Amino acid sequence: MSIQQTICPRCGEPSEDGLCGVCQLHEIEWVTISPRVQTILCPTCGSRKVGSTWSDCLEEREDLGRSLVLSGISLHPDVKSPEIEIDLRDISSNRTQAILTITARCYGLPVSREERVLIVWGKEQCDRCCRISGSYYEGTIQVRAEGRKPSEWEIRRSAEIAYQAEDMAQQGGERLAFVSSMETSRDGLDIIVSSLGFGQSIVNDITSLFGAKTTSHPKLVGEKEGKRLYRVTWLIRLPRIIRGDIVEIQGRYYQVSGSDGHTLRTRDLLTSGPRTFRDESSVRVIAHARDAMEAMVTHHEGAVIGVLDPETQMPAEIAAPDGCRVPPGGIVHLLRDGDTLFVVGY
């Protein structure tokens, strides 16, 4: 040891500046480890409770367990290059033993430690599952139609809109926005929803798609923390005639391209020309364009095409729409009005 070399004032060993590494380690706790960590999960949907807030948990149980163990580790700021190994072993359905090994360097010296950490898995039904199991709801959406029953397609599409809105709400973090139940009846579809804002978004989407009319009827059901609580019933009236319907007016057939409830915008199925009509009771709905049947063309002569009737497989001749150039063996789409067949598309 030269006279210029510094020494540790505590142990007398060589030191670059003040206490040596060993003595500095004796002065600090380079790592603290919580011997017990816990979390609360919903046994129904797997959501996790942090504090008083529930949130969807996307982690697998093993990954979450490792995250919990890591959250209970605190390293001193002078610890460098830590390496952590965690081995998980389930003790019971709500207890997991974690064997934790940490190696690092501190003040130039290698350090290591091994500890056992107990993970406790608490169980509690989350806010959303409590409401679902209790059949909680704030609104009812009634899907009906003017002068007719909603079609199977309209009911199915309305249900799809509701479930799509639920998925988007859940992905956006709105845990309490869900479809409580859905019921079909001879009059249409009833959608029971958990919150008013969520219900209004579904009503807007269905109304926009079908060009429907909507009325709402709030009902006071009580008070909570000085605020009035309402349940709302929305009545959606689908129009008698919707886009895509095939209608008969004065002996000719038209496909509806739009409606505002008073006026029909249509396309003549023979000439393809646009026509506008008043939406009156004399306008007869034949079917929807999606209900058309495929038929094979047998011959085409001028303004007449021959087809095989898709129901009887007997030959029939029908008027050919302007511009129709389907060759024999090709396919056209037909609808039937009594004994009359006519082309809807080709």
HELIX and SHEET records of a PDB file:
HELIX    1   1 GLY A   21  GLU A   27  1                                   7    
HELIX    2   2 ARG A   61  SER A   71  1                                  11    
HELIX    3   3 ASP A  127  SER A  133  1                                   7    
HELIX    4   4 GLU A  152  GLN A  171  1                                  20    
HELIX    5   5 LEU A  196  PHE A  210  1                                  15    
HELIX    6   6 ALA A  289  ASP A  291  5                                   3    
SHEET    1   A 2 VAL A  31  ILE A  33  0                                        
SHEET    2   A 2 ILE A  73  LEU A  75 -1                                        
SHEET    1   B 6 THR A  53  SER A  55  0                                        
SHEET    2   B 6 ARG A  48  VAL A  50 -1                                        
SHEET    3   B 6 ARG A  36  LEU A  41 -1                                        
SHEET    4   B 6 LEU A 109  LYS A 123  1                                        
SHEET    5   B 6 ARG A  95  CYS A 106 -1                                        
SHEET    6   B 6 VAL A  79  SER A  92 -1                                        
SHEET    1   C 5 VAL A 179  THR A 184  0                                        
SHEET    2   C 5 LEU A 189  VAL A 193 -1                                        
SHEET    3   C 5 GLY A 139  ALA A 145 -1                                        
SHEET    4   C 5 LYS A 227  LEU A 238  1                                        
SHEET    5   C 5 LYS A 213  LYS A 224 -1                                        
SHEET    1   D 5 PRO A 274  ARG A 278  0                                        
SHEET    2   D 5 THR A 263  ASP A 268 -1                                        
SHEET    3   D 5 ARG A 252  SER A 259 -1                                        
SHEET    4   D 5 ASP A 245  ILE A 249 -1                                        
SHEET    5   D 5 ARG A 284  HIS A 288 -1                                        
SHEET    1   E 5 PRO A 315  ALA A 319  0                                        
SHEET    2   E 5 VAL A 304  LEU A 308 -1                                        
SHEET    3   E 5 MET A 293  GLU A 301 -1                                        
SHEET    4   E 5 ILE A 331  ASP A 337 -1                                        
SHEET    5   E 5 THR A 340  GLY A 345 -1                                        
END                                                                             
